[in-house]
Structure formats: structure tokens, C-alpha cells
């Protein structure tokens, strides 16, 4: 989630509060970009896909001088601080980049975002090209309020092939395999799993996957819907117990609670041979490749999906992570502005040049029929794996701290950290989350 894209993941952890821009901060006012044509103003982030956005605008404006697209870019913190004011005052942009999930839903509930359902339904070649599992992150009550604009970032289990060979080990296919592997690695004096516990959000990936594997996607769907007592679902309790089990058997490298995930320290333990595995988003590949190109180029890096859980309801193809960033359309846009914006989203985003630019940047877009293009990319084995993982997933669960409200997401990270530290029991974790959800 790809060069060390930690800023992208940091964006996500704060994403539910992220839609806050003022137009005054941009040095302009109103929703249009000005100029001779209709002009569509889009707000986007400097991190991640800026190069792709810039190239897209140049191409689009050359071919559509009467409906130009103009981007204005923001650093994450100013972006988080300002859109609420702008949208509330009716001065927001026509299009704005966001992360879907709880942050987008809060604006949808306030009537500030136009739905795109009818536009997508009227253009099935556009709608059907996007992975449905990704589009779901911007879909509420059956209505679509955003379309993806960059690449998928699923969470995978990376491993050090050299350490696995030393221990005579294979990648774990089941949870029991993982526990047995921990024991085998420890017997060889190898720390099993690296994790940046000091940053808290890496803890969440373990809970997300285990809840899905045990209870299936509907378990979190009940949580996201605010169902009373949803955090005390047997699947959540079981997942919390499994986390405690993994901590108690020494599954994580010593001192993991003081390791930062935002500086690449956790990935460094993998490629320096200090730990055998790490559960991390696809952005971790870039961090590893940047930190030790030789480790990747000489074939020491392996990757696999999260283990299955015997008797669990969740499909083994289900994944969690960051589905994509999205463009959403202001409900305050005029009919003319909306028409121009939808035209750009349909024909300017994810066209051949746009996709080529994303792939060049290491992003893997969630659109169908990219197998041939992927074979021509650098690290084609990796990009193809990520693409197939997202394409074939029966469920792609958006990161919970992004899917939930900002307040509940923060409570979750706090209490989950306490669970990993052994400060609270699995039962207490569930009870505290139920209380937090009932606020």
C-alpha cells in the first residue's frame, strides 16, 4: 500500500475524519476551475497518485477543451482539516478524493454527496469493469457514492524464504499450521513474526482477518451497521482469543510493541533476517524493496494469503486492506458540472493511459482484464499476485479503522492494543468495544 507507501496507510488510519478542506486554502472559490470551458475542480492528495492525476488532466484537457479538469493537491493533514467547512458552506469542489467507508458515509448521511448509481447503471461497460468488492466500499444502502481512482492494497503474509528453508518450513495454510510454524521457528532460534505494535494499526489486520475467517463478512457487517452487542459476537470473541493465543506462545518478535510500523522498522526485521514473517499491506513490498533491493531481486521474499481457520465460515479467498481511494461528486454540483465530472470519471479515469501510469507507479488498479499489461510490469510476479488476490476475492473488507466512524476507530485501536499487551482479556475487549459502540 509500491514505494514505501507508509504515508498512504497513515492516511487511512485517520481517513474517517479526512474530508475537510476549505476552498479559501486553495486560493479559489466555487466548485468550477474557471477558464474558458465548463471546468471541473477536483481535490486530491499529493501522496500516492498525483503523477497519474496530473498526466490524466493533461490528456483529458487536450481532448476536451470545453470541459477541462483541474486538480488542486493537498498534504494529508490540511486535507483532513478543511473540507468539512467547505462542503458545509457550499464551496467544495465538484470532485474530491476520499477513502470510502465511514468518512464518506458521514457526508452521504448529511446529503453532501451525489450518488452515481444511475450513471453507472446506464453505462454497464464502465460499472462492470470495476471489481464489485472494491466498489462496495463506496456503496451505502445499495447506492454508489464514489468510484475508485488508484490501486488496491490488500494485506498479505510476507515471509523470508531463507529463514523458512533453515527451519525446514512451508508457508502456513491454516491457523494450526501457523501455530506449529511458530513453535518450529522458535526451536531454531528464529523470531516468528515481526510487527510494528507501537503504531497500533498493524494489530488491526490480525483481528480483521481472524474475525472474517471465523465468522465470515457478515460479522463485521453487523458491527458496521451498529447492531447492538455485535462486538460480543462469538466470532469476535474467538478471534480475540486466537490473538491472545498467538501472543502467549511467543508468535511475535520480542519487543514488537515498541517497533514502529510507520518508519519501515517492522519490514526491516524481515529482510535483515531478524524475523521470519510479517502481516502487512501490499505497500510493504515497496518498503522491503527499497530497504533491501537485493533481498527481493535474489528471490528471498515470499508471500502468501492469510491462513484459513478450520470450521470457520469465512472463505479462504476473502481479503482485508485498503480497497482503493475514491472520487466522489458534490451533491451541490450543477447539472452541467455533474455531466462533465461523470464524463471524466467514465472515460478519463482507468482508461489505457491512466492504467499504464498507475502500473508504472507500482499501483494495481481494480479493473478487469489487466493480465497482459501486468506481465509487462516490473516485478510482474508480485503485481500479478496482488491483482489476482483482489480480483478473485469473494469479499474485500475495508480496513476497520477506515470503515467505522473516527471515534469508534480510535477506541478500537486503543482496546486492541491493550489486548495485544495483555492488559485486558478477550472478554473485556469485546465488552469495552460494545460500550464504545453504544456511546
C-alpha positions as MATLAB code, in Angstrom:
seq = 'XXXXXXXXXXXXXXXXXXXXXXXXXXXXXXXXXXXXXXXXXXXXXXXXXXXXXXXXXXXXXXXXXXXXXXXXXXXXXXXXXXXXXXXXXXXXXXXXXXXXXXXXXXXXXXXXXXXXXXXXXXXXXXXXXXXXXXXXXXXXXXXXXXXXXXXXXXXXXXXXXXXXXXXXXXXXXXXXXXXXXXXXXXXXXXXXXXXXXXXXXXXXXXXXXXXXXXXXXXXXXXXXXXXXXXXXXXXXXXXXXXXXXXXXXXXXXXXXXXXXXXXXXXXXXXXXXXXXXXXXXXXXXXXXXXXXXXXXXXXXXXXXXXXXXXXXXXXXXXXXXXXXXXXXXXXXXXXXXXXXXXXXXXXXXXXXXXXXXXXXXXXXXXXXXXXXXXXXXXXXXXXXXXXXXXXXXXXXXXXXXXXXXXXXXXXXXXXXXXXXXXXXXXXXXXXXXXXXXXX';
ca = [
       0.000    0.000    0.000;
       4.785    0.413   -4.437;
       7.487    2.549   -2.902;
       7.414    2.689    0.873;
       3.877    3.906    0.894;
       3.536    4.263    4.642;
       2.065    7.733    4.185;
      -0.783    6.061    2.319;
      -1.518    3.743    5.213;
      -1.218    6.593    7.707;
      -3.809    8.434    5.650;
      -6.098    5.505    6.027;
      -5.870    5.276    9.770;
      -7.157    8.809   10.042;
      -9.340    8.609    6.989;
     -12.773    8.776    8.507;
     -12.009   12.328    9.542;
     -10.231   13.083    6.324;
     -12.732   15.013    4.242;
     -12.124   18.535    5.498;
     -10.898   21.200    3.013;
     -11.672   24.924    2.590;
     -11.584   26.418   -0.835;
     -10.053   29.567    0.627;
      -6.998   27.454    1.376;
      -6.708   26.721   -2.333;
      -6.792   30.335   -3.368;
     -10.048   29.993   -5.262;
     -13.763   29.805   -4.653;
     -16.705   27.940   -6.072;
     -16.745   24.450   -7.491;
     -15.513   25.069  -11.013;
     -11.942   25.537  -12.082;
     -12.546   28.644  -14.120;
     -11.140   29.221  -17.603;
     -12.950   29.235  -20.897;
     -14.835   25.949  -20.562;
     -17.189   24.439  -18.067;
     -14.257   23.428  -15.870;
     -14.351   20.745  -13.191;
     -12.394   21.238   -9.997;
     -11.062   18.127   -8.270;
      -9.298   17.982   -4.916;
      -6.715   15.276   -4.414;
      -3.745   14.324   -2.243;
      -0.117   14.961   -3.048;
       0.808   11.472   -1.835;
       0.289    8.405   -3.966;
      -1.306    9.060   -7.333;
      -0.512   12.721   -8.018;
       1.639   11.926  -11.064;
      -1.172    9.842  -12.541;
      -3.739   12.582  -11.843;
      -1.556   15.236  -13.485;
      -0.999   13.164  -16.608;
      -4.713   12.362  -16.762;
      -5.702   16.029  -16.597;
      -3.257   16.940  -19.360;
      -4.594   14.205  -21.633;
      -8.254   14.958  -20.856;
      -7.985   18.716  -21.268;
      -6.257   18.388  -24.627;
      -9.167   16.300  -25.909;
     -11.959   18.127  -24.011;
     -11.181   21.875  -24.018;
     -14.801   22.707  -23.204;
     -14.910   20.568  -20.048;
     -11.450   20.747  -18.533;
     -10.488   19.018  -15.308;
      -8.320   20.972  -12.872;
      -6.704   19.299   -9.874;
      -5.703   21.009   -6.664;
      -3.440   18.999   -4.377;
      -3.165   18.915   -0.596;
      -0.991   17.348    2.038;
      -2.849   14.917    4.243;
      -3.132   17.000    7.414;
      -4.503   20.138    5.717;
      -6.812   17.893    3.742;
      -8.138   16.363    6.939;
      -8.642   19.774    8.477;
     -10.575   21.634    5.839;
     -13.311   20.022    3.583;
     -15.979   19.935    6.256;
     -16.008   23.741    6.292;
     -16.001   23.998    2.507;
     -18.723   21.442    1.902;
     -20.862   22.887    4.677;
     -20.584   26.344    3.123;
     -21.376   25.075   -0.371;
     -17.886   25.901   -1.640;
     -16.480   22.423   -2.019;
     -15.055   21.054   -5.274;
     -17.058   19.129   -7.826;
     -14.938   16.023   -7.185;
     -12.996   15.076   -4.074;
     -10.679   12.201   -3.321;
     -11.571   10.083   -0.290;
     -11.219    6.595    1.155;
     -14.821    5.420    1.159;
     -16.094    3.797    4.344;
     -17.207    5.682    7.426;
     -15.772    9.061    6.459;
     -17.600    9.121    3.133;
     -20.788    7.807    4.703;
     -20.898   10.711    7.163;
     -21.055   13.107    4.201;
     -23.579   10.934    2.422;
     -25.791   10.962    5.521;
     -25.532   14.759    5.586;
     -26.743   14.950    1.985;
     -23.465   16.379    0.690;
     -22.562   13.666   -1.847;
     -24.346   12.881   -5.098;
     -24.983    9.235   -5.879;
     -23.553    7.737   -9.044;
     -25.786    4.669   -9.174;
     -27.858    5.695  -12.202;
     -24.776    6.843  -14.119;
     -23.045    3.512  -13.555;
     -26.185    1.527  -14.361;
     -26.598    3.487  -17.592;
     -23.032    2.595  -18.575;
     -22.598   -1.123  -17.780;
     -19.249   -1.284  -19.588;
     -17.972    1.230  -17.019;
     -19.604   -0.298  -13.951;
     -18.811   -3.911  -14.841;
     -15.142   -3.165  -15.388;
     -14.623   -2.277  -11.703;
     -14.183   -5.041   -9.128;
     -17.516   -5.215   -7.240;
     -15.705   -5.980   -3.975;
     -13.911   -2.616   -4.256;
     -16.945   -0.590   -5.332;
     -18.683   -1.851   -2.196;
     -16.548    0.471   -0.029;
     -18.358    3.476   -1.522;
     -21.799    1.844   -1.599;
     -24.369    2.522    1.123;
     -27.921    1.180    1.202;
     -27.430   -0.135   -2.327;
     -26.426    3.265   -3.742;
     -22.975    4.119   -5.078;
     -21.323    7.371   -3.970;
     -17.811    7.036   -5.350;
     -15.662    5.261   -7.906;
     -12.092    4.009   -7.316;
      -9.229    6.032   -8.767;
      -5.999    4.262   -7.803;
      -4.737    0.823   -6.790;
      -5.803   -1.926   -4.409;
      -3.818   -2.565   -1.230;
      -4.677   -5.982    0.226;
      -2.958   -7.320    3.340;
      -0.749  -10.384    2.785;
       1.630  -12.561    4.807;
       5.230  -11.956    3.708;
       7.974  -14.391    4.646;
      11.741  -14.771    4.480;
      12.436  -17.794    2.292;
      15.963  -18.211    3.623;
      14.740  -18.470    7.221;
      11.969  -20.845    6.189;
      14.497  -23.062    4.443;
      16.727  -23.038    7.503;
      13.804  -24.249    9.632;
      12.539  -26.696    7.013;
       9.243  -24.787    6.955;
       6.478  -24.116    4.451;
       4.058  -21.150    4.324;
       1.107  -21.834    6.668;
      -2.188  -22.731    5.013;
      -4.220  -22.957    8.221;
      -4.164  -21.347   11.664;
      -2.954  -24.626   13.155;
      -0.133  -24.609   10.589;
       0.810  -21.126   11.761;
       0.944  -22.139   15.421;
       3.056  -25.188   14.557;
       5.322  -22.988   12.444;
       5.808  -20.573   15.349;
       6.987  -23.473   17.502;
       9.339  -24.747   14.769;
      10.873  -21.336   14.135;
      11.398  -20.654   17.820;
      13.168  -24.017   18.163;
      15.635  -22.776   15.549;
      16.155  -19.506   17.417;
      14.207  -17.530   14.809;
      11.682  -14.867   15.796;
       8.457  -15.923   14.039;
       6.561  -12.700   13.263;
       7.603   -9.070   13.057;
       5.026   -6.389   13.818;
       5.085   -2.637   14.365;
       2.987   -2.759   17.504;
       3.967    0.746   18.607;
       1.873    2.110   15.740;
      -1.213    0.136   16.861;
      -2.858   -0.115   13.431;
      -0.898   -3.266   12.428;
      -2.696   -5.072   15.293;
      -5.934   -4.483   13.458;
      -5.004   -6.613   10.454;
      -4.866   -9.716   12.649;
      -8.305   -9.058   14.106;
      -9.850   -8.259   10.723;
      -8.636  -11.473    9.140;
      -9.460  -13.698   12.098;
     -12.987  -12.327   12.502;
     -13.573  -12.876    8.802;
     -12.090  -16.392    8.790;
     -14.105  -17.433   11.857;
     -17.416  -15.668   11.293;
     -17.455  -14.545    7.676;
     -18.016  -10.992    6.329;
     -21.442  -10.691    7.954;
     -19.838  -10.472   11.392;
     -18.228   -7.136   10.633;
     -21.257   -6.049    8.612;
     -23.245   -6.206   11.866;
     -20.573   -4.172   13.636;
     -20.510   -1.539   10.893;
     -24.313   -1.358   10.968;
     -24.206   -0.601   14.699;
     -26.064   -3.741   15.712;
     -26.359   -3.926   19.499;
     -23.905   -6.382   21.029;
     -22.189   -7.033   17.689;
     -18.730   -6.811   19.264;
     -19.616   -9.708   21.556;
     -20.420  -11.972   18.626;
     -18.811  -15.403   19.231;
     -16.647  -14.883   16.143;
     -15.160  -11.668   17.541;
     -14.512  -13.280   20.910;
     -12.922  -16.296   19.237;
     -10.707  -14.037   17.130;
      -9.611  -12.118   20.218;
      -8.812  -15.414   21.958;
      -6.734  -16.530   18.974;
      -4.771  -13.286   19.093;
      -4.069  -13.846   22.781;
      -3.015  -17.400   21.985;
      -0.540  -16.206   19.349;
       0.918  -13.590   21.684;
       1.164  -16.061   24.562;
       3.107  -18.655   22.548;
       5.647  -16.013   21.536;
       4.465  -15.625   17.979;
       5.685  -12.043   17.720;
       9.287  -10.891   17.846;
      10.461   -9.729   21.261;
       9.781   -6.037   21.781;
       7.167   -5.835   18.996;
       5.135   -3.322   20.993;
       7.963   -0.780   20.689;
       8.576   -1.246   16.949;
       7.218    1.475   14.644;
       5.338    0.487   11.515;
       5.498    3.991   10.059;
       9.267    4.057    9.527;
       9.799    0.646    7.934;
      11.303   -0.887   11.095;
       8.980   -3.876   11.045;
       9.732   -4.745    7.413;
      13.456   -4.320    8.118;
      13.277   -7.170   10.638;
      12.106   -9.424    7.810;
      14.774   -8.608    5.226;
      17.602   -8.476    7.766;
      16.739  -11.976    8.969;
      15.574  -10.954   12.428;
      12.048  -12.318   11.891;
      10.566  -14.865    9.510;
       7.173  -13.304    8.695;
       5.176  -10.088    8.703;
       1.479   -9.466    8.061;
       1.358   -6.226    6.134;
      -0.432   -4.432    3.324;
       0.802   -4.539   -0.243;
       2.599   -1.253    0.449;
       5.029   -3.339    2.491;
       6.517   -4.721   -0.718;
       7.777   -1.284   -1.684;
       9.240   -0.738    1.759;
      11.076   -4.074    1.613;
      12.275   -3.496   -1.950;
      13.510   -0.031   -1.056;
      15.218   -1.195    2.114;
      16.918   -4.190    0.505;
      16.580   -4.455   -3.300;
      18.892   -7.470   -3.252;
      16.598   -9.346   -0.857;
      13.798   -9.028   -3.424;
      15.787   -9.409   -6.643;
      17.552  -12.566   -5.437;
      14.248  -14.215   -4.568;
      14.381  -14.274   -0.765;
      10.989  -12.604   -0.355;
       7.918  -14.818   -0.339;
       4.246  -14.006    0.112;
       1.030  -15.885    0.735;
      -2.570  -15.356    1.816;
      -3.799  -15.303    5.393;
      -4.312  -18.824    6.773;
      -7.717  -20.492    6.802;
      -9.395  -21.364   10.106;
     -10.772  -24.893   10.442;
     -14.548  -24.829   10.821;
     -14.716  -21.094   10.121;
     -17.419  -19.501    7.983;
     -15.134  -17.124    6.088;
     -13.919  -18.079    2.628;
     -10.152  -18.512    2.298;
     -10.141  -16.111   -0.681;
     -11.515  -13.236    1.424;
      -9.066  -10.391    1.948;
      -8.821   -7.245    4.045;
      -6.974   -3.986    3.491;
      -7.403   -0.721    1.665;
      -9.712   -1.282   -1.270;
      -8.748    1.973   -3.078;
      -9.153    5.709   -2.885;
     -12.300    7.098   -4.492;
     -13.598   10.168   -6.278;
     -16.983   11.354   -5.077;
     -19.223   14.024   -6.561;
     -20.593   17.007   -4.663;
     -24.371   17.000   -4.254;
     -24.155   20.766   -4.742;
     -22.776   20.416   -8.270;
     -24.961   21.834  -11.022;
     -26.353   19.582  -13.741;
     -23.683   20.878  -16.119;
     -20.905   20.281  -13.597;
     -22.175   16.801  -12.830;
     -22.352   15.869  -16.517;
     -18.748   16.984  -17.101;
     -17.495   15.231  -13.956;
     -19.233   11.938  -14.719;
     -17.876   12.041  -18.249;
     -14.358   12.370  -16.850;
     -14.857    9.581  -14.317;
     -16.250    7.282  -17.002;
     -13.800    7.960  -19.825;
     -10.802    9.701  -18.255;
     -10.210    7.531  -15.185;
      -8.900    3.989  -15.744;
      -8.525    4.480  -19.490;
      -5.460    2.851  -21.072;
      -3.049    5.707  -20.380;
      -4.317    6.161  -16.820;
      -3.910    2.451  -16.061;
      -0.427    2.414  -17.607;
       0.607    5.319  -15.381;
      -0.728    3.599  -12.264;
       1.142    0.404  -13.103;
       4.313    2.397  -13.740;
       3.925    3.799  -10.223;
       3.512    0.304   -8.759;
      -0.255    0.583   -8.252;
      -2.560   -2.296   -9.223;
      -5.940   -0.881  -10.298;
      -9.147   -2.836   -9.544;
     -10.327   -3.168  -13.129;
     -10.841   -6.308  -15.157;
      -8.718   -7.787  -17.948;
      -5.286   -6.446  -16.996;
      -3.383   -9.741  -17.115;
      -1.448   -8.890  -20.280;
      -0.476   -5.427  -19.040;
       0.659   -6.859  -15.715;
       3.064   -9.285  -17.386;
       4.971   -6.312  -18.788;
       5.407   -4.560  -15.435;
       8.439   -4.560  -13.185;
       8.101   -7.274  -10.539;
       5.330   -8.854  -12.604;
       5.077  -11.864  -10.305;
       4.176   -9.569   -7.397;
       1.772   -7.253   -9.244;
       0.022  -10.239  -10.806;
      -0.371  -11.857   -7.379;
      -1.908   -8.699   -5.886;
      -4.218   -8.301   -8.874;
      -5.442  -11.883   -8.769;
      -5.866  -11.723   -4.999;
      -8.179   -8.706   -5.315;
      -9.928   -9.954   -8.437;
     -10.758  -13.385   -7.042;
     -11.699  -12.317   -3.508;
     -15.292  -13.112   -2.614;
     -15.035  -10.314   -0.047;
     -12.596   -7.403    0.231;
     -13.107   -5.902    3.672;
     -12.116   -2.262    4.018;
      -9.764   -1.585    6.940;
     -11.944   -1.260   10.023;
     -10.461    1.989   11.261;
     -11.498    3.409    7.906;
     -14.862    1.685    7.633;
     -16.003    2.806   11.099;
     -16.523    6.302   12.477;
     -13.349    8.126   13.563;
     -14.333    7.890   17.234;
     -15.048    4.176   17.193;
     -11.952    3.528   15.108;
      -9.803    5.237   17.724;
     -11.459    3.255   20.537;
     -10.808    0.069   18.596;
      -7.095    0.774   18.189;
      -6.782    1.612   21.889;
      -8.524   -1.509   23.175;
      -6.902   -3.811   20.637;
      -3.502   -2.519   21.700;
      -4.444   -3.371   25.290;
      -5.379   -6.891   24.181;
      -2.014   -7.420   22.475;
      -0.233   -6.045   25.544;
      -2.133   -8.477   27.784;
      -3.692   -5.612   29.735;
      -7.243   -6.816   29.057;
      -8.765  -10.228   28.324;
     -10.598  -11.159   25.106;
     -13.886  -10.933   27.020;
     -13.007   -7.464   28.278;
     -12.043   -6.381   24.767;
     -15.467   -7.358   23.429;
     -17.289   -5.709   26.346;
     -15.323   -2.476   26.023;
     -15.982   -2.303   22.289;
     -19.701   -2.854   22.832;
     -19.693    0.032   25.295;
     -17.768    2.234   22.878;
     -20.182    1.417   20.054;
     -23.166    2.278   22.253;
     -21.937    5.817   23.012;
];
